Amino acid sequence: MSRPGGADPDCDVLIVGAGLVGLALAPALAELGLGVALADRAPIRMPADPGGDADWDARVYAISPGSAAFLHRVGAWQMLPPERIAPVEAMRVAGDAGATLDFSAYDLGERALAWIVEERALRSVLVPRVHEAGVAMHAPRSVASLTWSRDAATVRFGDGSAVTARLVVAADGLRSPLRAAAGVGATMLPYGHTAVVANFRCERAHHGRARQWFRGDGSILAWLPLPGRRISIVWSAPEALARELLGLEPAALAARVAAAGGGALGELACVTPAAGFPLALMRVHSPIAHRLALAGDAAHGVHPLAGQGVNLGFGDAEALTAVLRERGPVDDAGAGVLLERYARHRVEPVRAMQAVTDGLWQVFGATAPWLRTARNFGMAAIDGLPLAKRLLAQSALR
Ligand SMILES: Cc1cc2nc3c(=O)[nH]c(=O)nc-3n(C[C@H](O)[C@H](O)[C@H](O)COP(=O)(O)OP(=O)(O)OC[C@H]3O[C@@H](n4cnc5c(N)ncnc54)[C@H](O)[C@@H]3O)c2cc1C
């Protein structure tokens, strides 16, 4: 790539944040022939090998078929060990007054509605791709400041070192220090809920079926199939309930989770201790600034009830890659015209996902009895409309 005016920057693109989104974006951009660097405050290395049956990562993701296809193009998906992936072949969503909504991959002509994969497994296939793609690593280094000239942006790290790039990508998470350093405004609306996650062995086979309950106490419980007779749960709970769940002994937690799911899979046994994640809706005022693009949680925070946060982030990575691949005669990876194209590509999917997840949360969080009847009626009605169901499911799949 030619260098328009001024001293040559160190690279075309510096990605700050080696979470899943930064790790996927780095090799995707490097494969375009761009000079790419990746920085993180923590070392960027392979996670330790899982050490046996009890060793399951409490952080698991429902990866949509669309994200899986992107990760495949990055060269990572096909490297995942099959024994650590579970297809979601069906899903049942239950309302708080008896209504249910069923989705089936078979009915949609898909192999799976989503794939459940541990964070650790995804990292272990993405980190080697970053190395193979020749991405320059700057880790562990924490961002201290961001400055700009007309032709480049410079990120300075806490240890005094600096990297100059045509384009800086902030993939540094929900509270993105880089976004703050760039002065990009964000509105953070805490849900007042904490997501409690843990993994369990179950007495009965789950047959690839995910389950989700919108409960009368305002909490939302999801059971996601893991390989074998195991499930992972995400229980989005008001603070008092979350504290109570996180304070339970493993056996008591397992009994509580089994009871909350109506014993659908028989008895449960806890295999990974519970962890809690406070939840917030976060909207940015703009996903771009001068020579800066936001990606992943730095660009949007959504409620995990639809399991779409990292999928949105992979969507950002895919869109930015497409914009830079199809940049035509524009040599400069940080050119305003390209950034605006990226922002236009992302505005609609991000808004739509935030509207759906936040809307569901509002509708099911309300306690008015008429609303309870209405939401369950709505669910039952959608369940009887195959076309509406197909539209709902297909947008989540992609
Ligand atoms: C309970 C729960 C369940 C979820 N389930 C799903 C699911 O099923 N499907 C789904 O799609 N999404 C899910 N999500 C959302 C998903 O976890 C996030 O969207 C995703 O992890 C965001 O990835 P990221 O790479 O954007 O950010 P992060 O994973 O937050 O990574 C940010 C990186 O930036 C680095 N960093 C931060 N500050 C600095 C700094 N100053 N200098 C240098 N580096 C820095 C950090 O070290 C980190 O490596 C869930 C979320 C929760 C809470």
The ligand as an SDF file (V2000), in Angstrom:
LIG
                    3D

 53 58  0  0  0  0  0  0  0  0999 V2000
  -22.9000  -14.0420   30.1950 C   0  0  0  0  0  0  0  0  0  0  0  0
  -22.6450  -13.7090   28.7860 C   0  0  0  0  0  0  0  0  0  0  0  0
  -22.9420  -14.6210   27.7820 C   0  0  0  0  0  0  0  0  0  0  0  0
  -22.7110  -14.3040   26.4530 C   0  0  0  0  0  0  0  0  0  0  0  0
  -23.0420  -15.2180   25.5000 N   0  0  0  0  0  0  0  0  0  0  0  0
  -22.8830  -14.8950   24.2050 C   0  0  0  0  0  0  0  0  0  0  0  0
  -23.2510  -15.8200   23.1730 C   0  0  0  0  0  0  0  0  0  0  0  0
  -23.7530  -16.9210   23.4280 O   0  0  0  0  0  0  0  0  0  0  0  0
  -23.0690  -15.4550   21.8750 N   0  0  0  0  0  0  0  0  0  0  0  0
  -22.5500  -14.2270   21.5610 C   0  0  0  0  0  0  0  0  0  0  0  0
  -22.4570  -13.9060   20.3680 O   0  0  0  0  0  0  0  0  0  0  0  0
  -22.1620  -13.3500   22.5130 N   0  0  0  0  0  0  0  0  0  0  0  0
  -22.3110  -13.6440   23.8210 C   0  0  0  0  0  0  0  0  0  0  0  0
  -21.9290  -12.7650   24.7750 N   0  0  0  0  0  0  0  0  0  0  0  0
  -21.2660  -11.5020   24.3790 C   0  0  0  0  0  0  0  0  0  0  0  0
  -19.7680  -11.7040   24.2410 C   0  0  0  0  0  0  0  0  0  0  0  0
  -19.2330  -12.1770   25.4500 O   0  0  0  0  0  0  0  0  0  0  0  0
  -19.0670  -10.3880   23.8660 C   0  0  0  0  0  0  0  0  0  0  0  0
  -19.8080   -9.7500   22.8500 O   0  0  0  0  0  0  0  0  0  0  0  0
  -17.6420  -10.6500   23.3580 C   0  0  0  0  0  0  0  0  0  0  0  0
  -16.8920  -11.3540   24.3170 O   0  0  0  0  0  0  0  0  0  0  0  0
  -16.9410   -9.3350   23.0150 C   0  0  0  0  0  0  0  0  0  0  0  0
  -15.6780   -9.6090   22.4720 O   0  0  0  0  0  0  0  0  0  0  0  0
  -14.6680   -8.4130   22.1440 P   0  0  0  0  0  0  0  0  0  0  0  0
  -13.4950   -9.0720   21.4890 O   0  0  0  0  0  0  0  0  0  0  0  0
  -15.3740   -7.3210   21.4370 O   0  0  0  0  0  0  0  0  0  0  0  0
  -14.2720   -7.7880   23.5590 O   0  0  0  0  0  0  0  0  0  0  0  0
  -13.5310   -8.4280   24.8130 P   0  0  0  0  0  0  0  0  0  0  0  0
  -13.6840   -9.8960   24.8600 O   0  0  0  0  0  0  0  0  0  0  0  0
  -14.0020   -7.6400   25.9900 O   0  0  0  0  0  0  0  0  0  0  0  0
  -11.9840   -8.1400   24.5510 O   0  0  0  0  0  0  0  0  0  0  0  0
  -11.4250   -6.8670   24.7350 C   0  0  0  0  0  0  0  0  0  0  0  0
   -9.8990   -6.9950   24.7660 C   0  0  0  0  0  0  0  0  0  0  0  0
   -9.3390   -5.6770   24.8920 O   0  0  0  0  0  0  0  0  0  0  0  0
   -8.2660   -5.7020   25.8170 C   0  0  0  0  0  0  0  0  0  0  0  0
   -8.1170   -4.3760   26.4020 N   0  0  0  0  0  0  0  0  0  0  0  0
   -9.0070   -3.7010   27.1650 C   0  0  0  0  0  0  0  0  0  0  0  0
   -8.4780   -2.5080   27.5490 N   0  0  0  0  0  0  0  0  0  0  0  0
   -7.2530   -2.4170   26.9960 C   0  0  0  0  0  0  0  0  0  0  0  0
   -6.2360   -1.4330   27.0360 C   0  0  0  0  0  0  0  0  0  0  0  0
   -6.3530   -0.2890   27.7400 N   0  0  0  0  0  0  0  0  0  0  0  0
   -5.0920   -1.6570   26.3620 N   0  0  0  0  0  0  0  0  0  0  0  0
   -4.9170   -2.8120   25.6570 C   0  0  0  0  0  0  0  0  0  0  0  0
   -5.8610   -3.7910   25.5940 N   0  0  0  0  0  0  0  0  0  0  0  0
   -7.0000   -3.5880   26.2540 C   0  0  0  0  0  0  0  0  0  0  0  0
   -8.6930   -6.7480   26.8460 C   0  0  0  0  0  0  0  0  0  0  0  0
   -7.5710   -7.2890   27.5220 O   0  0  0  0  0  0  0  0  0  0  0  0
   -9.4000   -7.7950   25.9690 C   0  0  0  0  0  0  0  0  0  0  0  0
   -8.5070   -8.7970   25.5170 O   0  0  0  0  0  0  0  0  0  0  0  0
  -22.1560  -13.0560   26.1160 C   0  0  0  0  0  0  0  0  0  0  0  0
  -21.8280  -12.1330   27.1100 C   0  0  0  0  0  0  0  0  0  0  0  0
  -22.0810  -12.4450   28.4400 C   0  0  0  0  0  0  0  0  0  0  0  0
  -21.7590  -11.4390   29.5130 C   0  0  0  0  0  0  0  0  0  0  0  0
  1  2  1  0
  2  3  1  0
  2 52  2  0
  3  4  2  0
  4  5  1  0
  4 50  1  0
  5  6  2  0
  6  7  1  0
  6 13  1  0
  7  8  2  0
  7  9  1  0
  9 10  1  0
 10 11  2  0
 10 12  1  0
 12 13  2  0
 13 14  1  0
 14 15  1  0
 14 50  1  0
 15 16  1  0
 16 17  1  0
 16 18  1  0
 18 19  1  0
 18 20  1  0
 20 21  1  0
 20 22  1  0
 22 23  1  0
 23 24  1  0
 24 25  2  0
 24 26  1  0
 24 27  1  0
 27 28  1  0
 28 29  2  0
 28 30  1  0
 28 31  1  0
 31 32  1  0
 32 33  1  0
 33 34  1  0
 33 48  1  0
 34 35  1  0
 35 36  1  0
 35 46  1  0
 36 37  1  0
 36 45  1  0
 37 38  2  0
 38 39  1  0
 39 40  1  0
 39 45  2  0
 40 41  1  0
 40 42  2  0
 42 43  1  0
 43 44  2  0
 44 45  1  0
 46 47  1  0
 46 48  1  0
 48 49  1  0
 50 51  2  0
 51 52  1  0
 52 53  1  0
M  END
$$$$
